[in-house]
Amino acid sequence: MNPLKQKWLARALLLTGAVVGGAWLWSLDFSRKISHDLLDLVPSGERAAELAVVRSLANEKQARVALFALRAPEGSARAGEAAEAFAGALRASPAFAEVEMAGDTRSRDALGRQIFEQRMELLLPGWLAEKRREFESATETAAADFPAWLAERTAAELEAFLARPEALAFQEVLPADPLLLLPGLVEKVMALGGEPAAPAGMSLVWALTRDKPMDEAGQGPVFAAVETALAAARAVEPGVSLRWTGIARFVEENSRRIQHEMSLLNALSLVAVLGVAAVCLRRIPKALHLAPVVLGAVLGAWVAVTLAFERVHVLVFVIGSLLAGVAIDYGFYLYLQPPLYPGEHYSEKARRLMKPLLGSALTTVIGFSLLMFSDLPLIRQLGVFVSAGLLAALAAALLWFAQVREPFMQTRAFARAQARPSRRGRGAARVALGVIAAAALGGPWLLHWRDNIRELEIPTPELRREAMELRALFGESAQRTIYLTRGATPGAARESLETFFAWHAEAFPGSAAASLGQALPLPGDWDAADARLAELERGDFAKKLRAALARREFDAEGFGPFFAAWGKRMTTAKNYDDATRALAGALRGRMSLLMSTTPGESWFLTVANHAPGAEPPAELGTISLDQLETLNRLFARYRVSALRLSALGLALVGLSMWVIYGVGRGTRIFATPVGSCLFAFGVLGLAGQTLNLFHLLGAFLGVCLSHNYAIFAAENDARGEEPPPSIRLSALSTAASFGVLALSHIPVVKALGSTVALIVLGALAIVELKRVARCAKANEKCRMNNVK
């Protein structure tokens, strides 16, 4: 092609790509496109049902709770008024759905009234089933005598109950409940605890936000409402102070820090890479020709990942700052390769370098393309981001230097200097390679693996400490365990709850556990209730109960409310689901967190008075609500999945080397990055480092990138030439880019950056040491062995 036409065609293609990509990014609503929600890292269709429930819960009421503690100056007479003003302002805000002050028993009283009004539907079926079992185990009397036995047993239990101190609290309800349905339930659910008692001078407020805390609507308006409420409290008592916690605070703070870090890391990475180029290249202004390659890679990666996914996690872009160090490789290989002869046309040079360029790009792209099949969204997104970014970098490099007048830049002397080793130097190189091999073979056996989802966030110890203190004020304790029992329907969840209680009694003998689900009968007991009531009706149970009460000197006429309700229950009964929904509909405030009747996601919350311990078997449909450990296990499982994909990807990379370079030569090329990876793991193992999923991803990326150095070294080796300086600059720029990531405050990003930097520098060291160790004579120009 005519050089002038080639130049303008390249410019047109570059401009078109930049305009189209920029227009697409300009059209995006990044507040909706980019996610800061940790749970977006968990697949929405997570196969493990218990994890799917945890994922859904985190976007429902459990995550929308906010806890507030207001402290007035010592001796203040208006502390209560200030707290009421604060709570009133929160209630008036559309950002909050419910607000409840500690000590306010209205929600608890409303629940008690609802259960009392529904006692004949909710509590009676289970009571009948329990008494029937007692009757059958206590006597061999014919079933026809059950009504008489039950009447006598009921009167005796009522008499015994009235002799207990706690009977005073039920004096008003006993005339309507001589069966002791409500007192029996209260005794079962005592472990749920009472209202928190605030320390002197402090007022506690529980609130529920209207929107999900992971969304912007659940953050900005909430903070504004809290500021308004605090101003209202200070208008009453100027010295009042506020401490509060909620997921929205963690999300907002983490998002702010990550956004700041994303901007800083990307800028530092670009500066570090261009700094390496400026130091090593002779003419610093000409080093700016490498910038379009990096910018093209970043643009291509952003466009591809935002096109491919509806929402992209912000960690993809934080980790994406690595592209600056990776993409510039193609610019180095094209820009620093001298012409074979004076006047060599750029197209001839590009064709000559196309095989190693494509080989180095495709090995990485092939490997990372496999990550698109991962179950974990973050890994899929990283696969698209890196693969698209590298292809865009290669295209940008080929097009950019096609329109540059002189597409060649010399390096400074130190950047291309080659050692002239003596015999002792060659021996030292071989010893160094032996040390690397020893570390690679022995060190990995010392590694320990552990995934912690908190390492995906920037640590916020102050917020976390404040949250723990506030939750303790609201009654949470390390000596209590919260369980969640789920089911497709309320009835299924209730059956699972019954099997869970049986397991819990065996696993934690002597430890109390309570759930509002105990206010609901088992579906089987509900279905059998009508037949049992009909049996009692035929046996004239009401008349026999009156007589039994009279024999124990009770005024039977004083139980008129009960007999009226009994007669009504004999003629009317609700549907099981209707009765359950009526109970759930009465839940307000903190009580609303005790159960859910959502179709397909019904659940009951259980409080157990013991520290976390053995986990319930999966078949019980119950998990402990320690979401952190649950998600830690999830990420450990996905690490195994990522390991399988990485192994398959590396196998394909090795196979591609065989296809391109033959089995012998391809194996020798493949050995350099693999050896460097094992060496890096060996160093980490010897250092006692605990590894996680992102060390694994970093190792995979490092192996793919290290192929570039091995491939270009092998190409020059085959021609009997010294390694090109582009290998050194490429490795140094990549190490600089990932070294910047190692400065991140996000532990997993730091893990990925340090792992890749270690592997890349290890691969460069292996390439250099192999050349020195193969020198034939000391003090002579080293001629590289021909790699066949």
N, C-alpha and C positions, 0 to 999 in steps of 0.2 A: 504494500500500500504506500502511496505517496506520503512522505513524512508530514507535509502540511495537512493533508487530509486526515492522517492518523491523529495528529495533534488536536484538530478541531472535533473529530469524532469522540475522542477520549474526553475532551472538555464537555461536550454535549451530554454524554452519558453520565459523567460525574454530576453535572448541574441538574440533570433530570432526577437522578437518584436523591440528591440532597433536597430538591424542592418537594418531591413526592413524599419522602420520609418526613421532612419537616412539617408539611401540611397535615399529614396523618397525626403526628404527635400534637400539633397545635389544636386539632379538633377534639382531643381527648379531655374528659373530665377526670383529672388525676385523683381528685378526692374520692371518686367512686372506683377508679381503675386500680389504684394501688392500695393494698390492704396492709394494715398494721396488726391485724388480729392473729394471735398465735394459733388459734384454732382453725384458721384457714390453711394451716400446715397439715391438718388432719383431713383426710379425704371425706367429702360429704357422704359418700356411700361406704364408709368404714365397715368392713366385714364383721368385726367383733361387736356384737350388739351392745355390750356394756359400754364400750367406748363411744359408740354412736349416741347413747343416752347421755353420757357425760358431755359430748359435743353439743347436743341440743340444749341441755340444761344450762350450759355456760352462756347461751344467748337468751335464756328465759329469766324467770324471777330470781333464781339463785345468784345470777350475775348482776342484777339490777339493784341489789341491796346497797344502801349507803348508811354508814353509822356515824353519828355525830356526838361529840362530848363538849358541852359548854361549861366553862368554869368562871364563876364570878369572883370578884375580889373578896377576901376574907371579911366576914361580917356584913356583907351586902344584904340588904333587906329586900332587894328587888330581883334576886337571882331567878326566882320562879317566874316572875313577869317577863323577864328577858327571854327565858327559855320558851315561854308561850308565844312571845312575839316572833321568835325565830321559827318555831314550828308552824305558826300561822302563815308566815311569809312563804315557807316551803309549800304549804297546802295550796296557797293562792297561785303558785307558779305552775304553768303547763308542763314544766320539765319533770314534775314529780306526780306519780299516780297515787301514792299513799304515804302518809306521815303519821307516826305514832310515837308518843312520848313514853319513856319508861315509867312504869307505875300506872299507866292507863290500862285498865282491865277490860275495856269495852269490847275489844275483839275476842278476848277469852270468854267473856260473859256471853257474847253473841253465839259463840260456838257451843257453849254449854246449853243455852236455850234451844239451839237447833237440835242438838243431840237429844235433849229431854223431850222435845216435841215429836221427834222421830223415834223415840225409844222402842215403840212397839214394832216398827219396821226394821230398825237397825240392830237393836240389842236383843230383842226377844227371840229371834230364830236361833242365835248362838246359845242363849241361855237354855232354851228347850233342848237343844242337842246335848249340851253338857249335862243337864239333869237326867236326860234319858240314859246316857252312858253310866251315870252314877247309880241310877235305879237298877240297871241291868247287872251291874257288878256288885251291888250291895244286897240284892235279894233275889230269890228264885220265884217270887210271887208272879202270878200270871200277869201278862201285860195289861189286862183289863183293870187291874188295881192301881195302875200308874197314877191316875188323877188323885186318888185318895192319898197315896204316898207323897206325891208332889205337894199337895195342900199342907200336910203335916210338916214336911221338910221346909217349906217356905215360911210357915209360922215360926218354926224353931230357929231358923237362921235370922229372921227378923228380930226375935227376942234376944239372941246372942249379939247381934250387931248393936242394938240399942244400949247394951251394957258397955260398949267401947267408947272412949272419949271422942273419937272422930265423928260419932253419930250426931253430935251437936250441930255440925256443919250441914247436915242433911235433914234437919227437923222439918223444914218447909216442904221438901219434896217427897218425904216418905208416905204421906197419905195418897199420893198418886203413883208411888213406886215401892210397894211392899215387897216386890220381887228383888229389890236391891240391884236393878239393872244399872243405874247411874253410879251408885257407890262402887259397884264391881268394876266398872270401866275406869273410874278415877284411880282406883288402887292399881290397875294395870299400867296406866300412863303416867304415873308419878315421875318416872325417869325423864320425862320431857322437861321437867324443871319449871320453876316459877318465873315471875317477872324479875329482871335484874334490879338490884338495889344500887343506886348511884352513891359514890362517896360524898361526904359532906361538901357542900359548895359546888357540886357538879350536877348537871342535868344531862340525861341521855336521850337521844332522839333517834328512832329507827325510821328509815324512809325507803321508798321504792321508786326508782326513776321510771319514767314512762317509756323511754327509748332504750335500745340496746347500747351498752357502754362501749361496744366495739365500733359503733358508728359515730360520725361526727355529731349527729343530732343528739346523741346520748352523752356528749362531752361538753361542748361549748355552752349550750343552754343550762346544763347542770351547774357548771362553775359560776355562770352569771347569777343563777338563782341562789346559790349558796352565798355569794357576795351580798346580794340584796337582803337575804335573810339575816346575815351577820350584821349588816347595817341597821336593820330593824331592831335586833337585840341590843345593839350598842346605843340606839336612841333611848332605850329604857335604862340600861346600865352600861355606861361608857367603858368600864373596865373589863367587860366580859371578853374571854378568849375562846377560840374554837380549835378543836382538833377533829379531823374527820377522815374517813377512809371509804374507799369504794373502788371497784375495778376501773371505773372511768378515770380515776386519778392515776392509776398505774399505766393505763393505756395512753393517756394524754402525755404523761411525762416520758414514757418510753418512745412514743412516736416523735416527740420533739427532739429527743436526744439522737434517735436514729436518723432523722432527717438532717440534723446538723452534722452527724458523723458521715452520712452519705455524701454530702457536699464537700466536706473536708477531705475525706479519703480519696474521692475521685480527683480533686484538685491536686492533692499531694502526690497521688500516683502518677498523674500526667507530668507534674513538675519533676518527680524523681526519674521518670523514664527519659524525658527530654534532657534532664541534667546529665544522665549517663551519656546520651548522644552528644551533648555539647562538649563534655570533657574528652571524649574519645575521638571526635571528628575534628579535622583540621580547621575547617571554617564553620564557626558556630552559626552564622545566619543560614547557611545551607542545611543545617540540621532541622530547620523548621519545615523542610520538605517531608519530614516524617510525621508531622502533626496531622495532615489530612488522612493518613492511613489509620491513625488511632481514632480520629473523629468519625471516620467512615465506619469503623468497626462498632463503635458505641451506638451510632445512629442505626445501623442495621440490626444490632441486637435489640435495641429498644423497640423498634418497629415490629420485628418478628415476634417478640414475646407478648407485646400488647395486642397484636393481631391474633395470636394463637390462643390466648387465655382471656376469659371474661374479667377475672381479677388476678393481679400479680402481686405477690408478697414483696414488701419493701426490701427484705433481705436479699432478694435476687439482685437488686440494683446496688446494694451495699457491696455484695460479693462481686458484682459486675465491674467494680473499679479495677479488678485484675486485668481486664481486657487491654488496658493501656500498655501493660508490660508484655502481653502475649501478642497483640496485633502488630506491634512495631517490628516483630521478627521479620515479617514479609518485606517491610520497607528496608530493613538492614540487608536482607539477602539480595534484593534487587539493586539497592543504592550503592552498596559497598563492593559489589562484584565487578572487577575491572574488565574492560573489553578484551577479547582474545587478540584483537589486532586494531591498530589505529583506524578509526572511522567505522567500527562495527555498528551496524544499525541496531536500534533498540529492539525491534521485532526479532532479530536473530538472537540477541542476548536473552530475551524473554523465552524464546523457544528452547534455548540451551538450558535454562534454569527451570523450565516448566516441570520436569520430572521430579526433582527434589522438592520444589514448591508444592506441587500437588500431593506428593507423598507425605510431606510433613503436615499439610492442612487436612488431608483426608484421614490420616491416622487419628487425629484429634476429633474430627467431626464424626467418624464412624464410632469411636468410643463413646462420645457424648450423646450421639443419637440414640443409643440404647437406653440411656437414662430417661428418655421420653416414655418408656414402657413401665417406669416405676409407679408404684401405688401412691407414693408420696408426692403431693403437688409441688412442693419446693424443688424436689429433684427433677421433676419433669420440666419445670420452668427454667431451671439452671441448664438443663440439657439443650433446650431451644435457644436460650440466651447465648451460651458459649458457642454452639455450633453455628448459629446464624452470624454471630459477631466475627468469627474467624473467616467464614466465607466472604463476608462483607469486607473484611480487612484485606484478604487476598485480591478481591476485585478492585478495591480502592487503590491498592499498591500498584497493580498492573496498569490501571487507567491513569493514575496520577503521574507516574514516571514516564508514561507514553507521551505526555505533553510537556515534559521538562526538557529544556534544551540540552543539558548535560546530565544524563541520569547515572552519574558516577561520582562518588565522593570518597576521597582517601581518608584513612584514619591516621591518628597520630602514631608515632613510632612505637610507643610503649604498648599500644593496643594491638599491634600486629607482631610484636617481638616474639621470637622463638628461642627457647632455651638451647644451649649447646652443652649438653651434660657430659661430665666425665664418667668413667666407669663407676666411681663411687656414686655419682648422681643417678645413674641408671639403677644401681642397687637400691638407693633410697626410694626411688619411684616404685620399684617392685615391692619394697617393704610396705610402703604406704598403701599400695593396692591390696596387699595381704591383710593389712589392718582393716581396710574397708570391707574386704570379704569376710573377715572374722566377725566384725560387727553386724554385717548383713545376715550371717548364718546363725549367730547366737543371740543377738539382742532382741529380735522379735518374740522370742519365747518368754521374755519377761514382761510383755505388755499386759495391761489390764484395760478392759473396756467398760465404760459406763456412760449412758446417755441421760442427760438432765435437761428437761425442757426449759428450765430457767436460764440455761446458758444461751438461749436464743434471744434473750433480752439483755439490755444494759442494766447491770445491777443497780437497784435503788434501795440500799440498806436503810436509809432514814424512813422512807415510806413504808417499807416492810415492817420495821420495828414499831412504828406508830400504829400500823394496822393490827399487829399482834396484841399490843396493849389495849386497843379499843375493843377488839373482839373478846378479850378476857373480861372487860367491863360488862359486856353483853352476855356473859355466861359461857362463852366457849372455853374449852380446856383441853390440854394435851391428854388428860385422863378420860376423855370422852371420844367415842367413835361414832360417826354418822354413816348410816347405811342407806342405800337407795334400792328399793325392790320394785321391779318394773313388770309390765305385762301389756299385751296388746289391748286388753280391756280392763276395767276396774276389777271385774271378777277374777280374771287371770292373775292380775297383780296381787289380789287378796290371797289366792291359793299359793302363790309363790311366797308371800309373806309368812304364811303358816308353816311351810317347809323350812323357811329361813329361821324362824323362831325355834323350831326343833333342833336345827343344826347349832344355833347359837347357844342353846342351853347345854349342849354336849361339849362344844368347843370352849365355852367360857362359863363353867359352872359357878354359880353364886353371883354372877354379874347380871344386873337388871337391864332390860331392854324394853323400850316402849315405842309404840307407833299409833298414830291416829287411825291407821288401818284396822286396829283392833275394835274400833267402833262399828265396823262393818261385819256382817256375818259372812261365812264362807258361802259360795254359791250353792253348794249342796245342802247346807243347812237352810238357806233361804227357800230352796225348792221343796224341802221336806216340811217346812213350817206349817203349811196349810193342812197337811194330813195330820200332823201332831196336834194342831189346834182343834181339828175336827174330833180327834180321839178324846181330847180333854172336854170338849163340849158334850160328847155323848156320855162321858163319865161324870157330868155335872160338876166340873172342877170349881167353878165360881161359888157354888153353894157349899161345897166341902171346904173351900178356903175360908169362907165366912165362919163356918163352924170351928175350924182349927184355930182361927184368930180369937174367937170368943173363949175357947177353952183355955187360952193363955192370957186371958183377962184383957184382951185388946177390945176396943170399941169398934166392932166391924163396920158400923155406919160411918165412922170417921175415915174409912178408906173408899168413900163414895167416888172420888175422882178416878181412882184406879179401876173400879169395876165399870165405870162409864167408858173409860178408854179401852178396857178389855172387850166390852161388848162391841164397840166400834171397830176394833181390830178384827173381830170375828167376821165382819161383813165387808171390810174394805182392805185392800193391800196394794201398795205401789209396785211398779216394775223395779227390778233390782237396779238397773242403770239410772232410772229416774231418782230413786232414793239416794244413790251415790252422788249424783250431780247436785241434788238439793243440799247435801252435806257440804260438798266442795264449794257451792255457791255462797255458803254462809261464812267462809273463811275470809278474814280480813287481817291486815297488818302482818305481824310475824307469823300468825297462824296460817297464812296463805302459802307458806313454804312447806307445809306438812304433807300435801298430797296434790295430785293432778289427775284429772279424768280426761285429758286430751286423747282423742281417738288415736290408737296406735302407739301412744307414749304415756300410758297411765302409770303412775308410780306412787309409792308411799315412802315417806322418810321415817327412819327408825333411829332413835338415840340410845346408845349403849353406854353404861357407866364403866368403861374400861379403856385403857390405852389401845391404839391400833395394834392388831396382832394378825392371826391367821385370816386369810382371805376366804370368803365363802366359795364353794365350788361353782363353776359356771352354770350348772344345771339349776341352781337355786334362783337364778335371775336377779341376783343381788350383788352390788358392789359397794365397797366403802367409798365415801365421797372424798377421798384424798385424791383429787384430780391430778395433782402433780405426779404422784407415783404411778397413777394409771397411765398418764401420757408418757412418762418415762419408759414404761414397759412397751408402750406403742412404738416409741422411737427406737428402742432396742430391737424390736421386731423388724422395723423397716431398715435398720442397719444391716441385718442379715440379708434382707431382700436386695439392698443396694450392693452388698458384697457379691451376691450372685450375678447381678447385672454387670458389675465392674469386671468380674472374672470373665464373663462372656465377652464383654467389650474388649478386654485385653487380648483374649484369644483371637478375636477378629482383627485387631491391630497387628498381632503377630502374623496371622495368616496373610494380611495385606502385604507385609514385608516380604513374605515368601513369594507372593505373586509378583511383586515389583522387582525384587532383587535376587530371587532364588533362595533355596532353603539355607545353604551355608552362609551366604552373605547376609541374608535377612535375619538369620538367627543371631549373628554377631551384632548386627545393628540393634536388634530387640533386647539383647543382653544388657546394653548400657543403661537404658531407663529402668529396666526391671531391677538391675543390681543397685542402682541409685535409690530406688524406692525401698528396697529391703534394708539398705544402709541407713536411710532416714528413720525407718521403723526401729532399727537396731539402736540408733542413738537415743530415740525417745524411750525405748525400753530400758536401756542402761541408765537413763536419767530418772527412771521411776515415774514417767508421765502416764496419766490415765487418759485413754483415747476415747473418742466418741464418733458419731456418724460423720462429722465434718472433717475429722482427720482422715477418714476413709475416702471422702470425696476429694480432699486435697491430694491424697496419694494418687488417686485415679487421674486427676487433672495433671499432676506433676509428671506422671509416667507418659501421658500423651504428649505433653509439651517437650519433654526431654528427647523424644524421638527426633525433633528438629535438629538438635545438635549432633546426634548420632548419624542421621541421614546425610547432612552436609559434610560432616567429617569423613564419612565413608566415600562420598562422591569425590572429594579431593584426594583421599587416600588412594582411590582407584586410579587416579591420574598421576600419582606420585608427587602431588603437591602438598604444601603445608596447609594446615587448616585455615580457612578464611577467617579474617577478624570478625566477620558478622556473627560467628558462633559465640565468641566471647561477649560481644556487645548484646547479642540476643539474650544470653544467659544472665548477664549482669542487669539488663533492663527488666527482665522478668523477675529476677530476685529482688530488685528494688521495688517493683510494683507490689509484689506479694509481701515484701518486708514492711511496706506501708500498711497493708492489711493486718499484719501482726501487731500493729500499734492500736488496733481497734479495742474499744471497751466492751464489745460484744464477744463473749468467750468463744463461741463457735466460729466467728469470723477470724478471730486471732488464731484459732487452731488450724483453720484452712490455710491462712496466709503463711504461717510459720512452716507448715508441712510442705507446701509447694516450694517455698524458698529453699528449704533444706534439700529437697529432691533435686531441684534445678542446679544448685551449686554443687551437689554431689555428682550429678551427671557431667557437669563441666570439668570437675576435678578428675573424674575417671577418664574422660576424653584426653585431657592434657597429660595425665600420668601414663596412659597407655602409649602415647606418642613418645614420651621421654624413655619409657622402659624398652621400646623397640628400636632405639637408635643403634646402629650397627657399630659405630666407632666413636670414641670420645674425641671432642674438639674438632669434629668434622660436621659439615652441614648434614643434619639428620634428614634422611630420605625415608618417607613413610613406606611401610611395607604394603605391598599390593594386596588388598582384601579381595579375595576371590569369591 
